[in-house]
């Protein structure tokens, strides 16, 4: 169930690729935490919080880049980020409980969302980066 970074996820910008690699790493650490839990729910909640905070940092970096390159689909892309944050807020209560299955579902949602987002939505801005 672990995510493996491959070059197919690259958007061609070192900083953003590094962010994506870090997100994969944080997701994998979270998965490992849940699987090896042993009742340490505070640790798991803290790990999930770290992942969520890093995602927001990454989104801000991307959104600032969109302003610099005058990316025409910036509004739609930023909307996707906002919808993800809303969904995370709804699901955030799962991280506070002791239900490891619920936490795994949350991590599955996050990992699926990120991989799909990178491969479909993020890849759309590559041509605009090349032009700049």
C-alpha positions in Angstrom: 0.0 0.0 0.0 3.0 2.3 0.2 3.5 4.9 -2.4 6.6 4.8 -4.5 7.8 8.0 -6.2 8.7 7.5 -9.9 9.6 10.0 -12.6 6.1 9.7 -14.0 5.0 12.0 -11.1 7.6 14.7 -12.0 6.2 18.1 -13.0 9.7 19.2 -14.1 10.2 21.8 -11.3 12.7 20.6 -8.7 11.0 22.4 -5.8 7.5 21.0 -6.6 8.9 17.5 -7.3 10.7 17.7 -3.9 7.4 18.6 -2.3 5.6 15.8 -4.0 8.4 13.3 -2.8 8.0 14.7 0.7 4.3 14.2 0.6 4.8 10.6 -0.5 7.2 10.1 2.3 4.9 11.6 4.9 2.0 9.5 3.6 4.1 6.4 3.8 5.2 7.3 7.4 1.6 7.8 8.3 0.6 4.4 6.9 3.5 2.7 8.8 2.4 4.5 12.0 -1.2 3.3 11.7 -0.1 -0.3 10.8 2.4 -0.4 13.7 0.1 1.6 16.0 0.1 -0.4 19.2 -2.3 2.1 20.8 -0.2 5.2 20.1 -3.1 7.3 18.7 -1.5 10.6 19.8 1.5 9.9 17.6 -0.7 9.0 14.7 -2.8 12.1 15.1 0.4 14.2 15.2 1.7 12.5 12.1 -1.5 13.1 10.2 -1.5 16.8 11.3 2.1 17.1 10.0 1.0 15.7 6.6 -1.9 18.0 6.4 0.2 21.1 7.3 2.8 20.1 4.7 0.1 19.7 2.0 -1.1 23.3 2.7 2.5 24.6 2.5 2.8 22.8 -0.9 -0.5 24.2 -2.1 0.7 27.8 -1.3 3.9 27.2 -3.2 2.1 26.0 -6.2 -0.5 28.8 -6.1 2.3 31.5 -5.8 3.9 29.9 -8.9 0.6 30.2 -10.8 0.6 34.0 -10.1 4.2 34.3 -11.4 3.6 32.4 -14.6 0.0 33.8 -15.1 -1.3 30.2 -15.3 -4.7 30.4 -17.1 -6.2 27.4 -15.1 -5.1 28.8 -11.7 -8.6 29.4 -10.5 -9.7 25.8 -11.2 -6.5 24.4 -9.7 -6.8 26.5 -6.5 -10.4 25.4 -6.2 -9.3 21.8 -6.2 -6.9 22.6 -3.4 -9.7 24.3 -1.5 -12.0 21.3 -2.0 -9.3 18.9 -0.7 -8.8 21.0 2.4 -12.6 21.0 3.0 -12.7 17.2 2.6 -9.8 16.9 5.0 -11.6 19.0 7.6 -14.6 16.7 7.4 -12.4 13.6 7.7 -10.1 15.1 10.3 -12.1 13.6 13.1 -11.0 10.2 12.0 -7.5 11.0 13.1 -8.6 11.8 16.6 -10.3 8.5 17.3 -8.8 5.1 18.0 -10.2 3.4 14.9 -7.3 2.3 12.8 -9.5 1.3 10.0 -11.0 4.8 9.8 -7.4 6.2 9.8 -6.4 3.9 7.0 -9.5 5.1 5.0 -8.4 8.7 5.6 -4.8 7.9 4.4 -6.2 6.0 1.4 -8.3 9.1 0.5 -5.3 11.4 0.8 -2.9 9.1 -1.2 -5.5 8.5 -3.9 -6.2 12.2 -4.1 -2.6 13.2 -4.3 -1.6 10.7 -7.0 -4.6 11.5 -9.1 -4.1 15.2 -8.6 -0.4 15.1 -9.6 -1.1 13.0 -12.7 -4.1 14.9 -14.0 -4.3 18.4 -12.6 -0.6 19.2 -11.8 0.5 17.9 -15.2 -1.6 20.6 -16.9 0.7 23.4 -15.8 3.9 21.9 -17.2 3.6 23.5 -20.6 3.1 26.9 -19.0 6.3 26.4 -16.9 8.3 25.4 -20.0 7.2 28.7 -21.7 8.5 30.8 -18.8 
